[in-house]
Structure formats: C-alpha cells, structure tokens
Amino acid sequence: MRFLLDENLPTSAAELLRQAGHDVAAVAGSPLRGLPDPAIIDICNEQERILITLDQGVFHPPSRLKTGLVLLKVRNELAPILVPGC
C-alpha cells in the first residue's frame, strides 16, 4: 500500500511501514512540512497515497480525500512515543 505520514508522526513510523513492505512518504523532514491540510490532501490524491495522521480535524470536507485516511488515536501515555515534543 502507498501511505503518506502526516508531520505529527515521526519518520521512524515510516520506516516500520517500509519494513512491512509498504511505499511510505513522510511529511516530517521533507519539503512538505508546514503545508496546509488541503495541500497534503491534494498530494495524497495525486500520488494515490492513504493519509496517516493523529490530526482529528485534518480533512474538510471529507469528500476531498479520495484515497483513504487512517486516523490514529493514542492513549495519553503513548503520546510521547508517537508525537515528539509531547
């Protein structure tokens, strides 16, 4: 599968998915960092990537994202592991 990891996820998560055989791009550490959500959604649609994010408000309107969304919800004790700086 083809994924795009939002910038709120560490690049180490991308590496784990790559090791599992997936095609993964990561916003963190790339020129995509800081782009507004609509631009990230456009990139997902253009590159046929499923967006993985922790951002519950990422897609407005939902119909714009044609490829799919994985919205991760983590317990507070896991946040420092998944979200650097928490």
DRENDREN-553201 format. One record per residue (C-alpha): residue in one letter; z, x, y. Coordinates in nm, 2 decimals, always signed. Example, Ala and Ser with C-alpha at 12.3 -4.5 7.8 and 13.67 -1.06 7.14 Angstrom:
<atoms>
{resn->a	w->+0.78	u->+1.23	v->-0.45} $
{resn->s	w->+0.71	u->+1.37	v->-0.11} $
</atoms>
This chain:
<atoms>
{resn->m	w->+0.00	u->+0.00	v->+0.00} $
{resn->r	w->-0.05	u->+0.10	v->+0.36} $
{resn->f	w->+0.25	u->+0.09	v->+0.59} $
{resn->l	w->+0.34	u->+0.17	v->+0.95} $
{resn->l	w->+0.71	u->+0.25	v->+1.01} $
{resn->d	w->+0.84	u->+0.14	v->+1.35} $
{resn->e	w->+1.01	u->+0.41	v->+1.56} $
{resn->n	w->+1.35	u->+0.26	v->+1.48} $
{resn->l	w->+1.32	u->+0.41	v->+1.13} $
{resn->p	w->+1.34	u->+0.78	v->+1.05} $
{resn->t	w->+1.05	u->+0.98	v->+0.93} $
{resn->s	w->+1.25	u->+1.05	v->+0.61} $
{resn->a	w->+1.19	u->+0.69	v->+0.52} $
{resn->a	w->+0.82	u->+0.75	v->+0.54} $
{resn->e	w->+0.85	u->+1.05	v->+0.31} $
{resn->l	w->+1.03	u->+0.84	v->+0.05} $
{resn->l	w->+0.75	u->+0.58	v->+0.06} $
{resn->r	w->+0.48	u->+0.86	v->+0.03} $
{resn->q	w->+0.66	u->+1.00	v->-0.27} $
{resn->a	w->+0.63	u->+0.65	v->-0.43} $
{resn->g	w->+0.25	u->+0.67	v->-0.38} $
{resn->h	w->+0.21	u->+0.47	v->-0.05} $
{resn->d	w->+0.00	u->+0.56	v->+0.25} $
{resn->v	w->+0.25	u->+0.57	v->+0.53} $
{resn->a	w->+0.22	u->+0.64	v->+0.90} $
{resn->a	w->+0.54	u->+0.67	v->+1.12} $
{resn->v	w->+0.57	u->+0.58	v->+1.49} $
{resn->a	w->+0.86	u->+0.82	v->+1.53} $
{resn->g	w->+0.74	u->+1.17	v->+1.61} $
{resn->s	w->+0.38	u->+1.06	v->+1.68} $
{resn->p	w->+0.18	u->+0.97	v->+1.99} $
{resn->l	w->+0.25	u->+0.60	v->+1.91} $
{resn->r	w->+0.62	u->+0.65	v->+2.01} $
{resn->g	w->+0.71	u->+0.43	v->+2.30} $
{resn->l	w->+0.42	u->+0.19	v->+2.27} $
{resn->p	w->+0.50	u->-0.18	v->+2.33} $
{resn->d	w->+0.52	u->-0.40	v->+2.03} $
{resn->p	w->+0.18	u->-0.57	v->+2.09} $
{resn->a	w->+0.01	u->-0.23	v->+2.08} $
{resn->i	w->+0.19	u->-0.15	v->+1.75} $
{resn->i	w->+0.08	u->-0.48	v->+1.61} $
{resn->d	w->-0.28	u->-0.41	v->+1.71} $
{resn->i	w->-0.27	u->-0.07	v->+1.53} $
{resn->c	w->-0.14	u->-0.24	v->+1.22} $
{resn->n	w->-0.42	u->-0.49	v->+1.23} $
{resn->e	w->-0.68	u->-0.23	v->+1.30} $
{resn->q	w->-0.56	u->+0.01	v->+1.03} $
{resn->e	w->-0.46	u->-0.26	v->+0.78} $
{resn->r	w->-0.10	u->-0.15	v->+0.76} $
{resn->i	w->+0.21	u->-0.35	v->+0.69} $
{resn->l	w->+0.47	u->-0.30	v->+0.96} $
{resn->i	w->+0.82	u->-0.20	v->+0.85} $
{resn->t	w->+1.09	u->-0.24	v->+1.12} $
{resn->l	w->+1.45	u->-0.31	v->+1.20} $
{resn->d	w->+1.35	u->-0.50	v->+1.52} $
{resn->q	w->+1.40	u->-0.87	v->+1.47} $
{resn->g	w->+1.21	u->-0.96	v->+1.78} $
{resn->v	w->+0.91	u->-0.75	v->+1.71} $
{resn->f	w->+0.63	u->-1.00	v->+1.67} $
{resn->h	w->+0.55	u->-1.26	v->+1.93} $
{resn->p	w->+0.35	u->-1.47	v->+1.84} $
{resn->p	w->+0.38	u->-1.43	v->+1.46} $
{resn->s	w->+0.02	u->-1.51	v->+1.41} $
{resn->r	w->-0.09	u->-1.18	v->+1.58} $
{resn->l	w->+0.02	u->-0.97	v->+1.29} $
{resn->k	w->-0.24	u->-1.02	v->+1.02} $
{resn->t	w->-0.13	u->-0.76	v->+0.77} $
{resn->g	w->+0.23	u->-0.83	v->+0.70} $
{resn->l	w->+0.58	u->-0.75	v->+0.81} $
{resn->v	w->+0.89	u->-0.60	v->+0.63} $
{resn->l	w->+1.19	u->-0.67	v->+0.84} $
{resn->l	w->+1.48	u->-0.47	v->+0.72} $
{resn->k	w->+1.83	u->-0.60	v->+0.78} $
{resn->v	w->+2.11	u->-0.35	v->+0.71} $
{resn->r	w->+2.48	u->-0.38	v->+0.70} $
{resn->n	w->+2.67	u->-0.21	v->+0.98} $
{resn->e	w->+2.79	u->+0.07	v->+0.76} $
{resn->l	w->+2.43	u->+0.17	v->+0.67} $
{resn->a	w->+2.31	u->+0.17	v->+1.03} $
{resn->p	w->+2.40	u->+0.54	v->+1.10} $
{resn->i	w->+2.19	u->+0.64	v->+0.79} $
{resn->l	w->+1.88	u->+0.44	v->+0.88} $
{resn->v	w->+1.89	u->+0.45	v->+1.26} $
{resn->p	w->+1.95	u->+0.79	v->+1.41} $
{resn->g	w->+2.20	u->+0.78	v->+1.70} $
{resn->c	w->+2.39	u->+0.47	v->+1.59} $
</atoms>
